[in-house]
Amino acid sequence: MDGRSEFLCGVVEGFYGRPWSMEQRKVLFQWMQRWELNTYLYGPKDDLKHRLLWREVYSPEEEGQLRTLIVESEKRGLRFVYSLSPGQDIVFSSACDLSLLKRKLRQVSKLGCQAFAILFDDIDHSLCQADSQAFSSFAHAQVSVANEIYRFLGEPPVFLFCPTEYCGSLCSPSVSKSPYLMTVGEDLLPNISIIWTGSKVISRELSVEGLSEVQSVLQRPPLVWDNLHANDYDSRRLFLGPFKGRYPQLATQLRGLLLNPNCEFEANYIPLHTLGTWYRTGREEKKGKKRGEGGRRGRSSCQKSGTLESENCHPTTREGRPKPPREPPQGDSPPPSSPEGEEGVRRGEKEGRSEGGDGEEREKKLHNNQFQQGPGQPRSPGGVLCVGKAPLSESQIRLLVGLHYLPHEHGPSAQRLLQDLTWLKEHCHLVSANDKKGPPQKAEEWRGRAAGFLGVCEEIAALHSSVVSGVSKAVLYDLYPYVWDLRNTALVAKAFICWLGCGTTTGAELLGVESEPWVFKGGVSGELQMLLPIGSNSELFSHPPPLFPTSRLYNIRPYHNKDKAELYCMVRQLQQGAQGSPNSSPAHPDLIGDRCLGPCLALCPEYSMVLEDELGVCGCVLGVVDVRSFAKRCQTCWMPAMRDKYPPRTGHANSQEVLQQMEEDQGEYPDSLLYHFPSQLRLDALPDLVDISVTRCLLTALLTALKANGSHGVFCEMQPTDRMRLDFLTKLGFLEIIRGEARHREGVVLGRLL
């Protein structure tokens, strides 16, 4: 088919960030062939010789890689489009720059490439002095170069031009009145196709009216560069949802549509699969109309009104038939880049609400997994997709996709999570310390909804563990930062709801930061964060993931009395490890615990949080909301009890020494410190924590509780030799205060405003 009449549908590798590897592109070509897509546009922004160093020709090794890609794409029946972005520093009137541009494209043409694109997106509108003298406008300069290059290449059947005003929101003053677009439409040679992204850079929908307007101005059907799944603008967001919001009938208004997807290659399986469904649907409807059938018969229920709906839009079979709505995706084999059969890791999992429906019992043991099930592979009992030895359950796939859905909407799991957290916050008075006389049924409603919210948080933790230990390495590296980030936010949110359920809140700061949807970054994780009282403090939530992912399950919850023995044992172990030998008398094994943790656990347990893993308690953070009143209670209640517990007649010098230290611990902090930082905390964690981020979550959970009950600042005191703890807290926004503020002469005080 002549490229001038063929509808171009496929993928554009045009994102900012690390380009895909050669092997990933070959896998992409396999996917595209399988799903009947026909065009691949090469244009990664961070390929230096595509954009920054566009004047430089490719080395022999680079030529070989490009030639391989071109040959591979042709073998798969795909059109390979090579693009160049010279707009940042090109001098349009320079014969030298024009010669270098031709040299570069001639080199690529000799490698077998027959389709090209010249891109002028994301650049400044201004012209240098030489260009201002040579051209009447910025648009005239771009059109002049594009036309000359097009003729130089022999007027290839596919030649694309990306304007600087490439969407409605960038047009000045509007699409229909933009002098820039008018010049491009009038002066650009008619067989050059013009790239367009829609009304926005990332358009929620593409409308017939909007496309008709731009088609009228450009005097040709535009080619849509679709950023629906692009995530290079937010390092905390990933989009695994289906291609939707574009009617298949729009193909009659377009030259083509190329999807610019996630930077992470393995995240694009569902988006590209459903793009193929959209393309095939449009073609079949067009054929049906020509036959007078009025459209495609037996149309998929997931394509209502031409839109791929979220709930039922799963991959189709190779023949294009959709799967039943509640069945797991089975239409294609696993992504070819995902090796199978890796060794599994057993993990126990608590019951919770599954994505497949309330009350379903989740799988008791999770093993290594893949995204898809190959044709003819058996299903294991319990609804698990069998891929090698390592499945993800259907509910986990739905949960994963629902939590990382699309830029302008969340999947069902994410919607439920955000709605529940919002409702639980707004109605926390039903279980608060100030509303003990409320209707019991209302409190039960709150606790029931809280149980559902906690169940989803537990599912997120289990999903994180499954992704780490189950999926292929390629999928793990691509998805892990996002699953890890959401796991951490869910840990904090879960601890916050558990704390609210204890009835200790006074409701002082529960509304968090008011914000319209989509105005802050982070997707579901960011929205959960902003619903927390401490949510505006981004440094508590945004950190790089650990280099060595761990599948260990963690939980953060309020302190219970039964935890005391484990916590005392933990701090005794930490103390002995720090000093290299036991320092407590065998007759008084609680001595260290009584000094370090005892006052907080006895007098303000509502501000004590516990970190636990599958083996038990592995960390804790203790807080005091009002240090002044706490110090008075220690003097009147705690110290007398300690003097009775460790009387002088016992004859244990070590006990008396620690008791004396307890007395010194009750010294007063200066008013200058407590005015800005009225609250205090102590953080302890075992050294074998592989993922240090859970310690950050533990601390954040306490800060959330303190903020919710009105504290505006918190401090902690430690030894200056404890460099690891000092560095940890500094990264979380704690600043060192004048050392004279410490009670102990050698101590250091770090403070943080809330």
N, C-alpha and C positions, 0 to 999 in steps of 0.2 A: 504494500500500500504506500502511496505517496505520502511522505512525511508532512506535506502541507495540508492534507485533509484528515490525517489520522488524529484521533483524540489522544493526547499524551497524558497518561495516568501512571503514576509511580511514586518514586522517592527522590527527594533532594537532600543530599548530605550537605546542609548549609548552615549548621549551627556553630556557635562559638564554643570552644573547648577542644579537648583532645580528639582528633579525627579517628574514625574507625580504622581498624587494622585491615590489611589485605585479606586475611582469612575471613574476617567478619563480612567484608563486602562480597566475597564469593558466596557465603551463606545467604546473604541478602538476595543475591541474584537467584539462588535456588528458590527462596521463598517467593520472589516476584514471579518467576516462571510458573510456579505451582498455582499461584492465585491470579494468573493471567494479567498481571501488570506489565507495562511495556516500556517504561522510561526511567532512567537513572541519571540524575544531574549531579555532577561532581563539583562541589564548591565549599569545602570546609573552611570556615573563616580562619582557623589557626594553622592551616597549611601555609607556610610562609611564602611559597612561590605562587600561591593563588591570590594573595592579597598584599601583604606587606612588601614582599620582594618580587612583585609581579614581573619586573623587568628581566629577572634572571632566568635563563633557560634551565631545563632539567638536566641533571647529570646522567651519564649512561645508565647507572643503576636505577635512577628514578624513571628514566625512559622505559626501562624494562618492566617496572612495576605498572606504569600506566598502560603499556602495550598489553600486558597480561590482563588487566581489568577490561580493556576494550574488547579483547578477544573473548574473554569469559562472558561478557555481557552479550556479545553477538551470538555466542554459542547458545545462550539461554533465550534468544529471540528478543533481546532488550535493546533499546536505543540508548547509547552512551552520549550524554551531553557534557562537554567540558566547558566550565565557566571560569571567567577571570574577573577580578575586582580591582581595577586600577584607579578607582575614583579618589582615593585618599590623597594622592600626590601627583596625579598626572597633570601635565601641562597640555591642554587640549590643542593649543596652537603650535606645539613643538613638533617639528618634523622628526626630530630624534626620538621623542617618546612614541610617536606613531609608528616609526620604524621598528622600535623595540617591541611594541605590542604585536605588530605583524609577525616579527620573528618568532615570538613565543607561540602564537597560534599556528604558524606554519609548522613549527616543530611538532606540536600535538597532532596536527592534521596528517603529517607523515607517519604517525604511529597508527593511523587507521581511523581516527575520529572524524565523523562526518556531521556532527551537530554541536553547536556552540552557544554560549550565552555570555553577554557582557553585563556586569552588574555595577550599578551606581547607587546601591542602598547604603544607608547609615553613614553618610558623608556630609560635610559642610556645603551649603549652597553657594558660598562665595567663590568668585573667580579671582585668579591672580591678575596682576596688571597687564601682562601680555595677552591673557585670554580676554580680558575686558575690552581691549582694543580690537581684538580679532572677531569677537562674537557679540551679538546684541543681547544675549541672555545666557543663563546657565543651561537652559534646556537646549538652545541652539548649539552650544558647544558639545553637549553629550550626543545629540542627534547626528551632528556632523561626523564625529568619530565613529559612531555605530554604523552609519550608512557606509562609510568608506571601508570599514573592516568587513562588513557583510559582502560588499562587492569584491573585496580582495580575496575572500574565501570562496568565491565562485557562486554566491547566492545559494548557500546550502538550504535544503528543504526545511530544516529546523534551525532557527537562529532566534534567540531570546534576548530581550532587553529588559533589565530591571531599572525602573525610574527611581529617582530619589524620593519623590512623592508616590509611594507604592501602596498606600491605603488611604481610606477616606479621612481618617483623623490627622494625617500629615499634609493634607491638601490645603492650600491657602488661596482664597478664603473658604472654598468648598470644592467638591469634585467637579461640579458643572461649571464653575467660574474660575477654576485654576488656570492662570496663564501658562504655567509650566506644563500641565497636562495637555492643554490645547495645542501648544507648540509641538509636543511629542506626537500627539495624534495626527497633526497635519503634515509634519515634515519627515517623520520616520517612514522609511520605505514600507509599503503595504504588506509585504510578506514577512516582515519582522514581527514576531509575537511579543507582546508586552506583559510583564509579570505584575500581578496584583494580589494583595493578601486579604482584601475585603474592606469592611468599614473600619476595622481596627488592625493593628499589627497581629493580634490574636483574636480572630473573629469568632464569636460564639455561634453565629449562624451566617450563612450566605443566602441573601434574598434575591429573587428575580428582579425586583425593583432596583436594588443597589447595583447589580451587575449590568442591567440595561442602561443605567445612568453612565457608568464608566465606559461601557461599550460605545455609547454615543459620543463621548468625549474623545476616546482613543481611536474611534473609527475602525474598530476591529474587536473581535471577541478576546477578552483577556485570558491569560493563563494564570491560574491561581497557584501561588506559592502558599500552601496552607500550614500555618503555625499552630494548629490546634493542639498538637502533642509536643510542641517544642518546650523544653524546660531549661534552656541555657540561661534564662534570666533569673532563676531562683534555684540556688543549690540545695534547697530543702524540699523541692517538689518533683514528683514523678507522675507520669500520666499513662496508666495502663488500660484506660477505658476504651470503648469502641469508637470508631470514626462515625460521628453523628452530627446532626445540625446542618447537613447539606443534602438537599433533595436530589435523588438520582436524575430527575428531569432537568436539573441545572446544566447538565452536560451540553444541552443544546445552546446554552448561552456562553460556553467557554471554548477556548482553544485546547485546554487541558487542565489537569489538577495534579500537583506534585506535593506530597506530604513531607514537611520538614519535621521529623519526629524527635523523640527523646535522644539526648546525647548518649545515653547508655544503650548500647545496641540490643542487649537481651531484653530490654523493656518494651520492644516494639513489635512483638509477635502478634498480640491482639490488635493493636492499631492498624498494622499493615494487612492482617488477615481480613479485617472488616472493611478496610479500604477496597480490597479486592471484591468483596461482596457488593459494595456500593457501585463499583464500576461495572460489574457483570449485570447487576440489576438495571442500571441505566441502559446498557446495550440491549438487553432483552426487551425492555419496555419499548425502546425505539424500534426494534424489529417487529414487535407485536403491533405497534401502531401502523407500521407500513403494511402489515398483513390485514389491517382492519380489525384486529382483535381487541383494541382498546387497552392494551397493556399486557403485562405478563400474567399468565394464569398460575394459580397455585402459589401466589406470592407469599413470602415468609411473613409470619405474624410479627417478627421483630422489625419490620420495615414499615411501620404505620406512617402514613402521610409522607412517605419517602425518607423518613428519619430512622436511623438505627437506634432503637430504644435500648435502654441500659439493661433492664432486668433479664431480657431473653436473648440478647444479642451475643450469641456464642459462635465460634468458628463453624463454618459450614463444611459439608463434604466436598470432595474434589469435583462433584457434579454441580455444586452450588446449592444443594438442598440444606435448609437450616435444620438444626437439631431440635428436639422437643424442649420446651422452655425450662424444665427443671433438671435435665440431664447434663452431666458434665461434658465439656468440650472433647470430642473424640475424632474430629474430622481429619486431622493431619498428624503425621508423626512428630515426635519431639523436635525442637529446634536442632538442626544438624550440628550446631556448635556445642551442644550440651551432651557430653559423654555420660553414659549410663553406668549403673552398677557399682557406684562408689559405696564404700563400707558405711553402714548405718550406725547411728548412736541412739541407744534407748533413752527415752525420757518419760517419766510419769507426767500425767496431765490431769488437772482438776476438771470437774464438770463445769460447764458454763453454757450460755446461749450460743449456739452455732449460727453461722451465717445462713445455713439452710432453713432455720426456723427455730422458734423458742421451744425449749424443753428437750431438744435432741441431745442425746448423750454423745459427747465428743469422743474421738478415738483415744483409747487409753495409752497407746504407745505410738509415737511418731517416729518414722524412719526417714532415710534419705529420699529425696523427691525430685520430680520434674514438673514442668508446667502442663505438658500435654500427654495424652495417651495415644499411642500409635494404633493404626487400624488392626483390628483382630486381636488386640491384647486383652487379656481377661481382666475382669473387675474383681478385686478382693472383697471379702465380706465387709459390711459396714459402709459401703459407698466410697471407697478409696480408689483413686485412679492408680492403676498399676503401671509403673514405668520402671523396668528393671526391678531393683529391690527397694526403691526409695520413693514412695508416693507422697504427694501433698493431697490431703483430702479435698473433696469438692468444696466444702465449707471454707477451707483455708484459702483456696484460690479465689473464691468469691470475696472473702474478707480482704485479701491482698489487693484485689482490683478495686473493690469498693472504697478502700482507704486511700488509694492513689488513682483517682478516677480521671477527671477532666478539669481544665482550668476554671471553668465557670460553674461547675456543679460537682457535688460529691455523690458517691455511690450510697446504697442503702445503709451499709454498716457505718459509714462516716456520718451520715445524716442522723442516725439513731444515737451515735456517740455524742455528737454536739448538742442535739436536742435534750438528751438526758442530763448532760452536765449543766446546761442552762436552766432546766427545770429544777434540778436538785439544788442549785445555788439560790434560785429565786424563792424556793420553799423551804430553805434550811431552818427557818424559824419553827417549823413543825417539830423539830427534834433538838432545838437549841436550848441552852441553859435558861433562857429567859421566857420560855413558853412551855412549861411543864404541865399546864392545865388545859392544853389544847385537846381536841377530840382524838381519842386513841386510834380511830380508823384512819385519820389523816396521817398520823405518824407511821402507821403500818404501810400506807400507800407510799410514803417517802422511802421507807426502808426496802420495800419491794422493788421500787424503781432503782434504788441504789444498788441492790443486788444484781439487777440486770446490767447496769453500767459497769460494775466491778467484773462481771462475767466477761464482757467484751474486752476489758483491759487485760484480763487473764488470757484471753484468746490471742491478743496482740503479742503478749509475752511468749506464748507458745509458738506463734507464727515466727517470731524472731528466732527462736531456738531451732525451729525446723529449717528455716532458710539457711542458717549457719551450718548446720550439720548434715543437711540433706541434699540441697540442690548442687548442680555442677559448679565448678569453680568459676566459670565464666558468668553464670547467673548470679552467684554469690557476690562477686566483686562489683557487679553492676547494681544490684538491688540492696546490698547490705547497708550502705550509708542511710538510706531512706527508712528501711525497716528498723534499723537501730535508733534513728532519731525519734521515730514515732513510739517505739517501745519505751524510750526514756521519758518522753512527755506523758505517756499513759501511766508509767510508774508514779510520777508525781501527782497526776490527776486522781489516780486510784487512792493514793495515800491521803489526799485532801478530802475526798468523799468519805473515806473511813474515819477521818478525824472529825468531819462534820457530824457523822453518825454517832459519835461518842457524846454529843450534846454539850461540848465545851465552848462553842463559839458564842460570842456576844453580838455577832453580825455587824461588826464595825466597818469592814472593808471587803465586802463579799462581791461587789459588782465587777471587779476587775477594770479593764480599760475599755471604754465604749469605742466601737469602731465599726464602720460599715464593712460588709464582706468584701474580700478581695483587695482591700487597700493595704494590707500588710502581707509579708511573705511567710512562707512556711506551709501552705496547704492546710490539711487537717491538723498536723502537728502544731502549726503556728496558731490556728484558731483555738485549739485546746489550750495552748499556752496563754493566749490573750483572755481567756475566760477565767484564768486563775488570778487571785489578788496580786501575785508577784509577776504577772505576765509581761509587763512592760520592760522588765529587766532582761534584755535579750542575751546578755553574756552568761546567764545561768542556763540557757538552753542551746546556744549555738556553739558547738565545738566539734572538731574533727573526730571521726570514729577511731577506735583503737586499731593498731596495725594487725593485731591477731584476734579475729572474731572468736567469740566463745558462745557455745550453745547453752551455757548454764542458765537456769531459770532463777530470777531474783524477784523478791517481793519487798515492798516498803509498806509498813503499817504502823498504827499507834502502838505504844507499849502496853503490855498486859503484865499483871503481877507475876504470872508464871515465868516471865522472861528474866526475872531478876537473877536467878542462879547462873544462867548462861552468860548474861552480861557481866556479872562479877568475874566469872571464869575468864571471859575474853579480856577484860582490862588487866587482870592479873597476869595473863599470858603476854600481853603487850608490854607490861611493865618489866617482866622478867626478861623478855627479849631485848628491851632497850638497855637494861643494865647488865645483862649477861649472866645473872644469877638470881635466885629467889630473894625477895626482900621483905617477905611477910612471914610472920611467925606461924608455924604449923598449928598452933593452938587457936589462931585467929585467921582463917583463910579469907574472911570477908573484909579484912582490914583495908586493902587497897580499893576494893569496890565501894566500901563505905566512904572513903575519902573522895574518890573521883566521881562516883555516880550517885551515891546514897542520898544526898540532900535533894537533888532534882527528882529522883524517883519517888521519894517520900512526900515531898511538899508540892511539886507541880508535875505530876506524871502526865498531865494532858498535853504537855509540850515535849514529850519524849517519843522519838520515832525509832523503829527497829528495822534494820536491813537483814534479810535472811535469804539463803539459797537452799538448794536441795538437801544440804547437810546440816542446816540449822542457822542460828544467829551468827552473822559475820560482821555486823557493824551497828552503830547506833549514833544518834545525835540527840542531845538533850538541850532544852531551851528554858530560859527564864524570861517571862514577858516583862516583868518589872523588878529590876535588880534591887531597888531600895527596899520594897516591902518584903522581898524574898530574904534579904540579909537579916531583917528583924525577926522573921519567922525562924530562921536558922538559929539565931541566938537564943530564942525563947523555947524552941521545940527540939531542934535537931541536936545541938551540942549537949544539952543535958542527957539526952538518950545515949549519946556516944560515951559520955563520962561514966554512965552506969554500965554500958556494955564492956568498956575497957578500963576497969578500976586499976589504980596504981599497985594494989597488992598482988596483982598477977605476976609481977616480977619480970615481965617481958619487956626489955628495953626497946625493942623494935616497935611494940605497940604504943609505948609512951611517946616515942619519937614521932610516929605518924599522928597520934592524937594531938601533939603539939602543932604539927603542920596543919591539922584541921582547924585548930584555933586561929592560926595565922591566915588561913584561907577566908575567914570571916571578916577580915579587915575591910574597911570602907573604900570604895572607889570615889574619886573626886567628882564634884558636881559638874565640872566642865566636861567630863566624859559622859556622864549619864544624861545630860541635857540633850545631846545629839544622839546618843546610843543607849536608850533605856533598857534594852534587852541583851541577854548574854547567851552564848551557846558553847557546847563542847562536842567535838566530833571524834569518834573512834571507829576504826575499821581494821580488820585483819589484813596482814600484808599479802595474803595469797589471792587477793582480788585481781583477776585478769583484766576485767573491764572496769577501769577506774571511774567511768562515767556514772556507774550506779551510785558511787559515793557522792558525786555531784547531785544526782537526783535525790538522794537522801537529805542532803543539806537543803536543797531547794524546797523539799516538802516541809521542812521545819520553818523556813523563811515564809512560806505561804501561810502557814498557821499563825505565825507571829503577826504578819501583816493583816490577816483577816481579823485579828482581835486588837487592832489599833496601834501596833508598834510601828515606829518610823525609823528605827535604827537598831543594829545589833553589833555586838563586839565579842571577841574571844581573846583569851590570854594564853600564851604559849612560850616555850623556851626559844631563844634566838638560834639555837643549834638545830632545831627541827626544820631544816631547810625544805624538806619535801612537803610538809604541811603548809609552810609559809608560801611556797610557790603555788600550791594547789589553791589556796584561798585568794591569793593575789589575782589569779586568772579568773576568779569568780567575782571580781569587783571589790574585794576587801583591800583597804589601804592601811598602811602602818601609821599608827598614831604615836605621838611623843612617848617615848619609853617611860618617862616619869609617871605616866598615868597608870602603869601596872602596879598591882599590890606587892608583887615580889620584885625586888630590886633588879633582878636579872631578866625579868619577864618582858615580853613584847606584846603589845595590844594591837590587834587589827580590827578595824571597824568598817561597817558598810551601811549606807542608808537604804531604806526600803521604800 
